[in-house]
C-alpha cells in the first residue's frame, strides 16, 4: 500500500502542502511553545499539552497500577505544563475495557498517589510545579462499554458493528434496549461524585468527555431519539448541561473543561479489493452524526458545535479540547496514520489532509472564541515536524495549546528536549505505526485487556507485552 511520509525537511512538507492545496503552517521559531497560558484561575507555564492517552493498564477494580504510575511519573518529568489525565469511568458499567480506570471511594487513594507521583517528578526535574496543570477526564463509554453496549439511540450505521450478540455473532435488531431517561438523569450524581473525589485528591480540572462517540458524544448526535435527551439541540445537550451545572454548584473550586468532537463524519469500512477505507452506504439526510453536514457527511458543519461551546462558556467551562471522529469507525479522521491498526483499513486520503482538517477546524473554533483556551489535536502524524506546525499555529492564534497524544508515549519528555536542545530525539519520534492501537484492541489475556504503549520505542516495557499480544 502507499506510504506517504517521505519528508526530510519543512521545505518538503511545504511543497506537499502546496501540491495538496491545504493550509499547514510551519516555523523554525519555537518560542511560542514556551509562552504561558491562563486557564481560568490557573496558569500553565508553556503551551504544550499531553493528551488523555489511555494505558489500559489499571487493575480490574479500576485502580491505577504500576504501568499507570510509571506513565504519569514520565509525563510529570517530561515538561509539558498541561497534563490531561486519561479517560476515567464514573460508573463500573460505563468502562470501555476491563482495565480502564474507575474513580470511586475505593480507588481514590490510588489516584491521589498517582497524581502526587506526577507532580513530584515535575518538581524534581524543574524545581517547582506551580505552573503545572493536571486534570482528569471523566467518561461513560455508552455504546462502547465493554460489558455490554449501552447505546442512547439506534444508529443504522453503527448498530451493525457494535450491538452484536456475543454468543451467536449476530447483529441485534432495533428491539435492543436503549438507556432510558431515568438512567441518564441519575448519571449526573455519578459525575458529581467523581468530580468531588477528583478535587479532593488534587486534580485542578475535570474534563466532561464529549468525544469519539462515547455516551455524551453520542447524545450530541441523537437527533432521532425521543424524550428529553433527544431531538432538539437543547435536548441533546441537556445531560452535559446538567452535569456542568451540578459540578459548578457542588465543587466550585474545580475548573471545568471538555474534550469535544466537532465533527463525527460517517463510519468507514475496509474495502475487500484493496483494504482501503470506504464509507458505509448512507442516504441523506444523515441524522446520526454531530458537526456533520446532513447532505454531505464528508463536510463538517460547525453550526451546532459552535452554538454548544457558546453555551458551555456561559455554564462555566474554561477550556475546550477539540477532537473529531470515532477510533473504531473513522480512524483516519481521528488520528491520521501511516500504518493502520490490525482492525483498521488503509487511509482513504493523504494523511496530511487529515492533519489539516484537525488544524483547520480547531482554528475556526479558536477564531470564534479568541479568549477561550483551545487545545488542538491531530499533530502526531507530522513526526519530528510536529512542533514546527504547533508553534506556527500558536503564533497565528489558531490554537492555545498544542496537544500531543500518541507521540507522548515513546517521548513523554518532548517539552524538556525542546527546551534544552531545540529539537526532538529522532530515534524516539512516533512514526504512527499503530502499535499502541493494536495493543489497545488486544483482549486475549487473563485480564481481558493488554496494556498499551509504544513497543518500537519503549521496548523494555512494551516489547514483551507486544510479543504476548501477537500470540493468539
C-alpha positions as CSV (number, residue, x, y, z in Angstrom):
1,X,0.0,0.0,0.0
2,X,1.0,3.6,-0.4
3,X,3.3,5.1,2.2
4,X,3.2,8.8,2.4
5,X,5.7,10.2,4.9
6,X,8.9,10.8,3.0
7,X,9.6,14.3,4.1
8,X,13.1,15.2,5.2
9,X,12.5,18.9,5.9
10,X,10.0,21.7,6.4
11,X,10.6,22.6,2.8
12,X,9.5,19.2,1.7
13,X,6.3,19.5,3.8
14,X,5.6,23.0,2.5
15,X,5.9,21.7,-1.1
16,X,3.5,18.9,-0.4
17,X,1.2,21.4,1.4
18,X,1.1,23.4,-1.8
19,X,0.5,20.4,-4.0
20,X,-2.4,19.2,-1.9
21,X,-3.9,22.7,-1.6
22,X,-4.1,22.6,2.2
23,X,-3.1,25.2,4.8
24,X,-0.5,23.6,7.1
25,X,1.9,26.2,8.5
26,X,5.4,25.7,9.9
27,X,8.1,27.8,11.6
28,X,11.6,27.3,12.9
29,X,10.9,29.7,15.7
30,X,9.6,27.5,18.6
31,X,9.4,30.4,21.0
32,X,5.5,30.4,21.0
33,X,5.6,26.9,22.6
34,X,7.1,28.3,25.8
35,X,4.5,31.1,26.3
36,X,2.4,30.7,29.5
37,X,-1.3,30.3,29.1
38,X,-4.1,31.2,31.6
39,X,-6.9,28.7,32.2
40,X,-9.4,30.3,34.4
41,X,-7.6,30.9,37.7
42,X,-4.7,28.6,36.7
43,X,-1.6,29.3,34.7
44,X,0.3,26.8,32.6
45,X,4.0,27.5,32.2
46,X,4.0,26.6,28.5
47,X,1.6,25.9,25.6
48,X,2.2,22.1,25.4
49,X,-0.4,19.6,26.4
50,X,-0.2,15.8,26.9
51,X,-3.5,14.5,25.7
52,X,-5.6,11.9,27.5
53,X,-3.8,8.7,26.4
54,X,-5.3,5.6,28.0
55,X,-2.8,3.0,29.0
56,X,-5.4,0.2,29.5
57,X,-3.2,-0.8,32.4
58,X,-5.4,-0.3,35.5
59,X,-6.5,-3.1,37.8
60,X,-9.7,-5.0,37.3
61,X,-11.2,-2.8,40.1
62,X,-10.2,0.4,38.2
63,X,-7.2,1.4,40.3
64,X,-4.1,2.8,38.7
65,X,-1.4,0.0,38.5
66,X,2.3,0.1,38.2
67,X,2.4,0.9,34.5
68,X,-0.1,3.7,35.2
69,X,2.1,5.2,37.9
70,X,5.1,4.9,35.6
71,X,3.3,6.7,32.8
72,X,2.3,9.7,34.9
73,X,5.8,9.9,36.5
74,X,7.2,10.2,33.0
75,X,4.5,12.7,32.0
76,X,5.3,14.8,35.1
77,X,9.1,14.8,34.4
78,X,8.5,15.5,30.7
79,X,8.0,19.2,30.8
80,X,4.6,19.8,29.3
81,X,2.7,22.1,31.6
82,X,-0.8,20.8,30.8
83,X,-1.3,17.1,31.6
84,X,-4.8,16.0,30.6
85,X,-5.4,12.8,32.6
86,X,-6.9,9.9,30.7
87,X,-10.5,8.6,30.4
88,X,-11.8,7.5,33.8
89,X,-15.2,6.0,34.2
90,X,-17.7,7.4,36.6
91,X,-19.7,4.0,36.9
92,X,-18.4,0.5,36.5
93,X,-20.8,-0.4,33.7
94,X,-19.5,2.6,31.7
95,X,-15.9,1.3,31.4
96,X,-14.6,0.9,27.9
97,X,-12.4,-2.1,28.8
98,X,-11.7,-4.3,31.8
99,X,-8.6,-2.2,32.8
100,X,-10.0,1.3,32.3
101,X,-9.6,3.5,35.4
102,X,-12.7,4.0,37.6
103,X,-12.8,6.7,40.2
104,X,-14.8,6.0,43.4
105,X,-14.3,6.0,47.1
106,X,-12.4,2.7,47.0
107,X,-9.9,3.8,44.3
108,X,-9.5,7.5,45.2
109,X,-6.4,7.0,47.3
110,X,-4.6,5.3,44.4
111,X,-5.4,8.3,42.1
112,X,-4.1,10.6,44.9
113,X,-0.8,8.7,44.8
114,X,-0.6,8.7,41.0
115,X,-1.1,12.5,41.0
116,X,1.4,13.0,43.8
117,X,4.0,11.0,41.9
118,X,3.3,13.0,38.7
119,X,3.8,16.3,40.5
120,X,6.8,15.2,42.5
121,X,8.5,14.1,39.3
122,X,7.9,17.5,37.8
123,X,9.3,19.3,40.9
124,X,12.4,17.1,40.9
125,X,13.0,17.9,37.3
126,X,12.1,21.6,37.1
127,X,12.3,22.8,40.7
128,X,8.6,23.8,41.0
129,X,5.2,22.6,39.9
130,X,3.5,26.0,40.5
131,X,2.8,26.4,36.7
132,X,1.8,22.7,36.1
133,X,-1.9,22.0,35.5
134,X,-3.1,18.4,35.8
135,X,-6.7,17.3,35.3
136,X,-8.8,14.2,34.8
137,X,-11.2,13.1,32.0
138,X,-14.5,11.7,33.3
139,X,-16.4,9.4,31.0
140,X,-19.1,6.9,30.4
141,X,-18.4,4.7,27.3
142,X,-22.1,4.2,26.3
143,X,-22.2,2.2,23.1
144,X,-18.6,1.2,23.6
145,X,-18.9,-0.1,27.2
146,X,-17.1,-3.4,27.3
147,X,-19.5,-5.4,29.5
148,X,-22.3,-4.8,27.0
149,X,-23.2,-1.9,24.6
150,X,-25.2,0.9,26.2
151,X,-26.4,3.0,23.3
152,X,-28.6,6.1,23.6
153,X,-30.2,5.8,20.2
154,X,-30.3,3.4,17.3
155,X,-27.7,4.4,14.7
156,X,-28.3,2.5,11.5
157,X,-24.6,2.7,10.5
158,X,-23.0,1.9,13.9
159,X,-25.6,-0.6,15.3
160,X,-24.5,-3.5,13.0
161,X,-20.9,-3.0,14.1
162,X,-21.5,-2.6,17.9
163,X,-24.7,-4.2,19.0
164,X,-23.8,-7.8,18.5
165,X,-24.9,-11.0,20.3
166,X,-21.5,-12.3,21.6
167,X,-22.8,-15.9,21.7
168,X,-24.0,-16.0,18.1
169,X,-22.2,-13.1,16.4
170,X,-25.5,-11.8,15.0
171,X,-26.4,-8.2,15.0
172,X,-29.2,-7.3,17.4
173,X,-32.3,-5.7,15.9
174,X,-34.0,-2.4,16.8
175,X,-35.6,-4.0,19.9
176,X,-32.2,-3.9,21.7
177,X,-32.9,-1.6,24.7
178,X,-31.6,2.0,24.8
179,X,-30.5,3.7,28.0
180,X,-33.7,5.3,29.3
181,X,-34.2,8.9,30.5
182,X,-34.2,7.9,34.2
183,X,-30.8,6.2,33.9
184,X,-29.3,9.2,32.1
185,X,-30.7,11.6,34.7
186,X,-29.1,9.5,37.5
187,X,-25.7,9.9,35.8
188,X,-25.5,13.5,36.9
189,X,-24.9,12.4,40.5
190,X,-22.2,9.9,39.5
191,X,-20.3,12.6,37.6
192,X,-20.6,15.0,40.5
193,X,-19.4,12.3,42.9
194,X,-16.4,11.6,40.7
195,X,-15.7,15.3,40.3
196,X,-15.8,15.8,44.0
197,X,-13.3,13.0,44.5
198,X,-11.0,14.4,41.7
199,X,-11.0,17.7,43.5
200,X,-10.3,16.1,46.9
201,X,-7.3,14.2,45.6
202,X,-5.8,17.3,44.0
203,X,-6.8,17.4,40.3
204,X,-7.3,21.0,39.2
205,X,-9.8,20.4,36.5
206,X,-12.1,17.7,35.2
207,X,-12.9,17.1,31.5
208,X,-16.5,16.0,30.9
209,X,-15.7,13.8,27.9
210,X,-17.9,14.5,24.8
211,X,-15.8,13.0,22.0
212,X,-15.3,9.8,20.0
213,X,-18.9,8.6,20.2
214,X,-18.8,7.6,23.8
215,X,-22.0,8.3,25.7
216,X,-22.1,12.1,25.9
217,X,-20.7,12.4,22.4
218,X,-23.3,10.1,21.1
219,X,-26.1,12.1,22.8
220,X,-25.0,15.1,20.7
221,X,-25.9,13.2,17.6
222,X,-29.2,11.7,19.0
223,X,-31.5,13.6,16.6
224,X,-33.7,10.5,16.3
225,X,-34.1,9.8,20.0
226,X,-37.3,10.7,21.7
227,X,-37.8,12.2,25.2
228,X,-35.9,14.9,26.9
229,X,-32.5,13.8,25.8
230,X,-33.1,13.6,22.1
231,X,-34.2,15.6,19.0
232,X,-33.5,19.3,19.5
233,X,-30.1,20.7,20.3
234,X,-31.4,21.8,23.7
235,X,-32.4,18.2,24.5
236,X,-29.2,16.6,23.1
237,X,-27.0,18.9,25.3
238,X,-29.3,18.6,28.3
239,X,-27.3,15.9,30.2
240,X,-24.0,17.5,29.8
241,X,-25.5,20.9,30.7
242,X,-26.9,19.4,33.9
243,X,-23.6,17.8,34.7
244,X,-21.7,21.1,34.3
245,X,-24.2,23.0,36.3
246,X,-24.2,20.4,39.2
247,X,-20.4,20.2,39.4
248,X,-20.1,24.0,39.3
249,X,-22.5,24.2,42.2
250,X,-21.2,21.3,44.3
251,X,-17.4,21.6,43.6
252,X,-17.0,25.4,42.9
253,X,-13.2,25.3,43.1
254,X,-12.8,22.8,40.3
255,X,-12.1,24.1,36.7
256,X,-14.5,22.7,34.1
257,X,-13.2,21.5,30.7
258,X,-14.3,19.3,27.9
259,X,-12.8,17.3,25.1
260,X,-15.4,17.8,22.3
261,X,-15.9,16.2,19.0
262,X,-16.6,19.0,16.5
263,X,-17.1,16.6,13.5
264,X,-18.2,12.9,13.5
265,X,-18.2,12.1,9.8
266,X,-19.7,8.8,8.6
267,X,-18.4,5.3,9.5
268,X,-15.9,3.7,7.2
269,X,-15.1,0.0,6.5
270,X,-12.3,-1.9,4.8
271,X,-12.8,-2.4,1.1
272,X,-12.3,-6.0,0.2
273,X,-10.4,-5.5,-3.0
274,X,-7.5,-3.5,-1.6
275,X,-8.0,-2.9,2.1
276,X,-8.6,0.9,1.7
277,X,-11.2,2.5,3.8
278,X,-14.6,3.2,2.1
279,X,-17.6,4.9,3.6
280,X,-20.6,2.8,4.8
281,X,-23.6,3.2,2.5
282,X,-25.7,6.1,3.6
283,X,-28.6,8.2,2.4
284,X,-29.4,11.9,3.0
285,X,-30.4,13.3,5.3
286,X,-27.8,11.7,7.7
287,X,-29.3,12.1,11.1
288,X,-26.8,10.2,13.2
289,X,-23.7,12.4,13.2
290,X,-22.8,15.6,15.0
291,X,-21.0,18.5,13.5
292,X,-21.6,16.9,10.1
293,X,-23.5,18.1,7.0
294,X,-26.7,16.0,6.8
295,X,-26.5,16.1,3.0
296,X,-22.7,15.6,2.7
297,X,-21.2,13.8,5.7
298,X,-17.7,14.3,4.4
299,X,-18.1,18.0,5.1
300,X,-18.0,19.4,8.7
301,X,-20.8,21.7,9.8
302,X,-19.7,23.6,12.9
303,X,-23.0,25.4,13.4
304,X,-24.1,23.2,16.4
305,X,-20.7,22.7,17.9
306,X,-20.1,26.5,18.0
307,X,-23.6,27.1,19.5
308,X,-22.9,24.4,22.2
309,X,-19.4,25.8,23.0
310,X,-21.0,29.3,23.4
311,X,-23.5,27.8,25.9
312,X,-20.8,25.8,27.7
313,X,-18.7,29.0,28.3
314,X,-21.8,30.5,29.9
315,X,-22.0,27.4,32.1
316,X,-18.5,27.9,33.3
317,X,-16.5,25.7,31.0
318,X,-13.0,27.2,30.9
319,X,-11.2,25.1,28.4
320,X,-12.1,23.1,25.2
321,X,-10.0,20.3,23.7
322,X,-11.0,19.9,20.0
323,X,-11.2,16.4,18.6
324,X,-13.2,14.5,15.9
325,X,-14.1,11.1,14.5
326,X,-14.5,7.7,16.1
327,X,-11.5,5.5,16.9
328,X,-13.4,2.4,16.0
329,X,-15.2,3.5,12.8
330,X,-13.4,6.6,11.3
331,X,-9.8,6.1,12.4
332,X,-8.2,8.1,9.6
333,X,-10.2,11.2,10.8
334,X,-9.4,11.0,14.5
335,X,-5.7,10.1,14.0
336,X,-4.1,10.3,10.6
337,X,-1.7,7.4,10.3
338,X,1.0,5.8,8.1
339,X,0.2,2.2,9.1
340,X,-3.4,1.1,10.1
341,X,-4.1,-0.9,13.2
342,X,-5.0,-4.6,12.7
343,X,-8.7,-3.9,12.9
344,X,-8.5,-0.9,10.5
345,X,-8.1,0.0,6.9
346,X,-5.6,1.8,4.7
347,X,-6.1,5.5,4.7
348,X,-8.6,6.7,2.0
349,X,-6.9,10.1,2.0
350,X,-3.5,11.6,2.2
351,X,-2.8,11.8,6.0
352,X,-1.8,15.4,5.7
353,X,-5.3,16.1,4.5
354,X,-6.5,14.6,7.8
355,X,-4.0,16.7,9.8
356,X,-5.1,19.8,8.0
357,X,-8.8,19.0,8.9
358,X,-7.9,18.9,12.6
359,X,-5.9,22.1,12.5
360,X,-8.4,24.0,10.3
361,X,-11.5,23.1,12.4
362,X,-9.5,23.9,15.6
363,X,-8.5,27.3,14.1
364,X,-12.2,28.0,13.3
365,X,-13.2,27.4,17.0
366,X,-10.3,29.5,18.3
367,X,-11.1,32.3,15.9
368,X,-14.8,32.3,17.0
369,X,-13.8,32.2,20.8
370,X,-10.4,34.1,20.9
371,X,-10.4,34.3,24.7
372,X,-11.1,30.6,25.3
373,X,-8.1,28.3,25.9
374,X,-8.4,25.8,23.0
375,X,-6.3,22.6,22.7
376,X,-5.5,21.3,19.2
377,X,-5.2,17.6,18.3
378,X,-4.1,15.6,15.3
379,X,-0.4,16.6,15.2
380,X,1.4,13.3,15.7
381,X,1.5,12.3,12.1
382,X,3.9,15.2,11.5
383,X,6.5,13.3,13.4
384,X,9.7,15.4,14.0
385,X,8.0,18.5,12.5
386,X,5.0,18.4,14.9
387,X,6.2,21.3,17.0
388,X,7.1,23.4,14.0
389,X,3.5,23.2,13.0
390,X,2.3,23.7,16.5
391,X,4.5,26.8,17.0
392,X,3.1,28.3,13.8
393,X,-0.5,27.8,14.9
394,X,0.2,29.3,18.3
395,X,1.9,32.3,16.5
396,X,-1.1,32.8,14.3
397,X,-3.6,32.4,17.2
398,X,-5.1,29.4,15.7
399,X,-4.9,27.4,19.0
400,X,-3.9,28.0,22.6
401,X,-2.2,24.7,23.4
402,X,-0.5,22.1,21.1
403,X,-1.9,18.7,22.2
404,X,0.3,15.6,21.9
405,X,-1.3,12.2,22.1
406,X,0.4,9.1,20.6
407,X,3.7,10.9,20.3
408,X,3.8,11.3,24.1
409,X,4.0,7.5,24.7
410,X,7.5,7.0,23.3
411,X,8.7,10.5,24.1
412,X,6.9,12.0,27.2
413,X,9.9,14.3,27.6
414,X,9.3,16.2,24.3
415,X,8.9,19.6,26.1
416,X,12.1,19.1,28.0
417,X,14.0,18.2,24.9
418,X,12.8,21.2,23.0
419,X,13.6,23.5,26.0
420,X,17.2,22.1,26.3
421,X,18.2,21.3,22.7
422,X,15.6,22.9,20.5
423,X,14.9,19.6,18.7
424,X,13.5,16.1,19.3
425,X,15.4,12.8,19.5
426,X,14.6,11.4,16.1
427,X,15.2,7.9,17.4
428,X,12.1,8.1,19.6
429,X,9.7,10.1,17.4
430,X,6.3,8.4,16.9
431,X,6.1,7.1,13.4
432,X,2.3,6.3,13.6
433,X,2.9,2.6,13.2
434,X,-0.4,2.0,15.2
435,X,1.2,-0.5,17.6
436,X,-0.4,1.4,20.5
437,X,-3.8,1.0,19.0
438,X,-3.2,-2.7,18.2
439,X,-2.4,-3.3,21.9
440,X,-5.5,-1.4,22.9
441,X,-7.6,-3.7,20.7
442,X,-5.9,-6.9,22.1
443,X,-8.1,-8.6,24.7
444,X,-6.9,-12.2,24.7
445,X,-5.2,-12.4,28.1
446,X,-6.4,-13.3,31.6
447,X,-7.3,-9.6,32.4
448,X,-9.3,-9.2,29.2
449,X,-7.1,-6.4,28.0
450,X,-3.4,-5.8,27.2
451,X,-1.7,-2.7,28.4
452,X,-0.9,-0.2,25.7
453,X,2.2,1.7,25.0
454,X,4.9,2.0,22.3
455,X,6.7,-1.3,21.5
456,X,9.1,0.1,18.9
457,X,10.5,2.9,21.1
458,X,9.7,1.8,24.7
459,X,10.9,-1.7,24.1
460,X,12.0,-2.7,27.6
461,X,8.4,-2.4,28.9
462,X,6.2,-2.9,25.9
463,X,8.3,-5.2,23.7
464,X,7.4,-8.3,25.8
465,X,3.8,-7.2,26.1
466,X,3.7,-6.9,22.3
467,X,5.2,-10.4,21.9
468,X,2.5,-11.8,24.1
469,X,-0.3,-9.9,22.3
470,X,0.8,-11.3,19.0
471,X,0.1,-14.9,20.2
472,X,-3.4,-16.0,19.6
